[in-house]
Amino acid sequence: MILVVGCSHPGIENIVEATTKIDPHIYSVFGGFHLLGTSDEKVTATILAFRDKWRIERMAAGHCTGQFAFAELVRIYGPNFDIAGLGSVVSLPV
Protein backbone atom coordinates (compact mmCIF):
# COMPACT_ATOMS: atom_id res chain seq x y z
CA MET A 1 0.00 0.00 0.00
CA ILE A 2 1.25 3.45 -0.92
CA LEU A 3 -0.61 6.23 0.89
CA VAL A 4 -0.72 9.62 -0.83
CA VAL A 5 -2.01 12.51 1.28
CA GLY A 6 -2.58 16.19 0.64
CA CYS A 7 -1.96 18.51 3.55
CA SER A 8 -3.17 16.09 6.26
CA HIS A 9 -5.31 18.64 8.11
CA PRO A 10 -7.25 15.84 9.89
CA GLY A 11 -3.90 14.65 11.32
CA ILE A 12 -1.41 12.38 9.59
CA GLU A 13 -1.66 9.86 12.43
CA ASN A 14 -5.45 9.69 12.02
CA ILE A 15 -5.08 9.17 8.28
CA VAL A 16 -2.47 6.43 8.70
CA GLU A 17 -4.54 4.70 11.39
CA ALA A 18 -7.65 4.73 9.17
CA THR A 19 -5.61 3.37 6.25
CA THR A 20 -4.32 0.43 8.28
CA LYS A 21 -7.92 -0.71 8.67
CA ILE A 22 -7.99 -1.18 4.88
CA ASP A 23 -4.50 -2.66 4.61
CA PRO A 24 -2.27 -3.05 7.69
CA HIS A 25 0.94 -2.89 5.66
CA ILE A 26 1.68 0.60 4.38
CA TYR A 27 4.94 0.57 2.46
CA SER A 28 5.21 4.35 2.03
CA VAL A 29 3.47 7.63 2.75
CA PHE A 30 3.80 10.55 0.31
CA GLY A 31 2.61 14.11 0.85
CA GLY A 32 2.29 16.93 3.33
CA PHE A 33 2.15 15.76 6.94
CA HIS A 34 0.95 19.13 8.33
CA LEU A 35 3.32 19.13 11.30
CA LEU A 36 4.14 22.86 11.19
CA GLY A 37 3.55 24.34 14.63
CA THR A 38 3.64 20.92 16.30
CA SER A 39 6.01 20.58 19.27
CA ASP A 40 9.36 18.94 18.57
CA GLU A 41 8.51 16.14 21.00
CA LYS A 42 5.23 15.37 19.22
CA VAL A 43 6.93 15.47 15.80
CA THR A 44 9.55 12.97 16.94
CA ALA A 45 6.89 10.73 18.52
CA THR A 46 4.86 10.81 15.30
CA ILE A 47 7.83 9.86 13.13
CA LEU A 48 8.82 7.07 15.52
CA ALA A 49 5.22 5.79 15.34
CA PHE A 50 5.48 5.73 11.53
CA ARG A 51 8.53 3.51 11.86
CA ASP A 52 7.80 1.44 14.98
CA LYS A 53 4.02 1.23 15.34
CA TRP A 54 2.92 1.17 11.71
CA ARG A 55 6.21 -0.19 10.30
CA ILE A 56 6.16 2.20 7.34
CA GLU A 57 9.32 1.50 5.37
CA ARG A 58 9.69 4.65 3.29
CA MET A 59 8.56 8.25 3.80
CA ALA A 60 8.28 11.06 1.27
CA ALA A 61 7.25 14.34 2.90
CA GLY A 62 6.03 17.49 1.20
CA HIS A 63 5.36 21.17 1.65
CA CYS A 64 3.58 21.49 5.04
CA THR A 65 5.61 18.92 6.94
CA GLY A 66 7.91 21.49 8.55
CA GLN A 67 11.67 21.92 8.78
CA PHE A 68 12.11 20.15 12.12
CA ALA A 69 10.03 17.20 10.84
CA PHE A 70 12.15 17.06 7.66
CA ALA A 71 15.29 16.90 9.83
CA GLU A 72 13.78 14.17 12.03
CA LEU A 73 12.69 12.16 9.00
CA VAL A 74 16.24 12.33 7.66
CA ARG A 75 17.63 11.32 11.07
CA ILE A 76 15.18 8.46 11.67
CA TYR A 77 14.61 7.18 8.11
CA GLY A 78 17.98 8.04 6.56
CA PRO A 79 18.11 6.84 2.94
CA ASN A 80 14.46 5.72 3.18
CA PHE A 81 13.32 9.36 3.28
CA ASP A 82 12.59 11.42 0.17
CA ILE A 83 11.35 14.95 -0.29
CA ALA A 84 8.01 14.79 -2.13
CA GLY A 85 8.30 18.02 -4.05
CA LEU A 86 7.49 19.12 -7.55
CA GLY A 87 9.49 17.03 -9.99
CA SER A 88 10.63 14.49 -7.40
CA VAL A 89 11.04 10.93 -8.57
CA VAL A 90 10.83 8.13 -6.02
CA SER A 91 11.44 4.52 -7.04
CA LEU A 92 8.97 2.03 -5.66
CA PRO A 93 9.18 -1.74 -5.50
CA VAL A 94 7.41 -3.69 -8.23
URVENGI-V752519 format. One line per field, one symbol per residue. ss: DSSP state (H for helix, E for strand, C for the rest). burial: I if it has 9 or more other C-alpha atoms within 8 Angstrom, else O. Layout:
BEGIN
ss = ???
burial = ???
END
This chain:
BEGIN
ss = CEEECCCCCCCHHHHHHHHHCCCCCCCEEEECCCCCCCCHHHHHHHHHHHHHHCCCCEEEECCCCCHHHHHHHHHHHHHHEEECCCCCCCCCCC
burial = OOIOIOIIOOIIOOIOOOIIOOOOIIIIIIIIIIIOOOOOOOIIOIIIIIIOOIIIIIIIIIIIIIOOIIOIIIOOIOOOIIOIOOOOOOOOOO
END
